Amino acid sequence: MSELKQLLDAAREAEEKVKQIQMDMLGHLDAETEEGKQAAMDLRPALDAAKFIADQANQLYVSMRDTEDVPNGGAARKFVPVPGAQDAAKGSQLTRSEFEAMSYADRMEFIKKVGNSVVED
């Protein structure tokens, strides 16, 4: 997972570089002078290179994210804690005979709770 975080950070950093060059170009154009226009035009190769690098970084991140085996799907699960995941280890365990002695409503509540399990007698 840390490798994905590093790749995501690299993609975001590359996007920030693109935005910074765009802001620099706009700053030159705001001067509304020929020198400002020329300075903005001179930054175009840097912008194109930064956009290429940002696209490559993003594609690498997406490729790595999509090839990693994620149970129950979703890339967000790699970065966002699952609600109740901490409580999953604290679930209850019943034997099959105890479970079958419960009412249907109680069984359903037991089944719905994360971390609960039924074991054979």
N, C-alpha and C positions, 0 to 999 in steps of 0.2 A: 504494500500500500504506500510506503514512503516513496517508492520510485514514481508512482503515479502522482503523488503530491509534488515531487520535484519537477516532473514534466508539466504539470498544470501551472506551477509557479513560473517556469520558463516561458510557457505560452503567454501567460499574463504579462510578464516582463516585456516580451517582444511586442505585444499589443500596445503597451504603454509607450514604447519607443516610437511606434507609428504615430500615436496621438501627439507625442511631443514634437515630432517633425511637422505634423500638420499644423499645430499651434504656432510653431516658428514661421511656417509659410504664411499663415494668416496674419501674423504680426507684421511681416514684411509688406504684405498686400495692403494692410490698413494704412500704411504710410502714404499710399496713393501717389507714389513717385515712380519714375522709371527705374531708379536704383532699387526700390523696394520690389518692383515687379521682377527685375532681373535676379535679385537675391532669392526670391521665392522660386523662380524657375531653376536657379542653380541647386536648390534643395531637392528637386524632383528625382534625380537618380538615387539620392539617399532615401527618399520616401519609397521609391519602387523596391529598393533592396530590403528596407525594413519590412515592407508588406510581404515580400517573398519569404523572409525569415519567419515572420509571424505566422504565415500560412503553413509553413513547414512544421513549425513547433506545434501548432494546433493539430495538424494532421497526425503527427507522431503521438501526441497525447491521446487523441481519439482512437487511433489504431491500438495502442497499448491498452486503453481502457476497455475497448470492445473485445479484445482477445483474452482478457483476464476472466477466469471463471468466477462468476458471482452467483452464489446460491440465492434463489428467490428474486433474481433480476434487479436491475437498477444500479446505476453508477452512484447515485446519491447515497446509497447505503454504505459506501466506502468512506464518506466524509461526514455523514450525519449520524449521530447515535440513534439507534432504534429505541423508541419509547418502550420501556419495560424490559429492555435487554438485561439490565442490572438485576432485575427481579426474577429473571428466568431461572437462575440458579437456586432461587429460594422457593421454587415451586414444591408442591406436595406430591407424595407418591403413595398410591394405594394399591393393595392387592386386588386381583380381579373379583374375588368374593366380596370384599368391602365395597368395591365400586358397584357391583350388581345389587347389593343390599340397599343402595341409595335410591331415592325417588328419581323419576326421569328429569324433573326440573333441577334437582341437585346435581345429577350427572352432567346435564348440559352446562351448568355453571362451572363445574369442575373442569370440564373439557375446554371451555372457553378461556380459562385462566392460563396465561403463559407460564410454562415451566412445569405444569402438572403432568403426571404420567401414571399409567396403570401397568403393573407388573403381574406376571403369572404367580399363582400361589406356590 
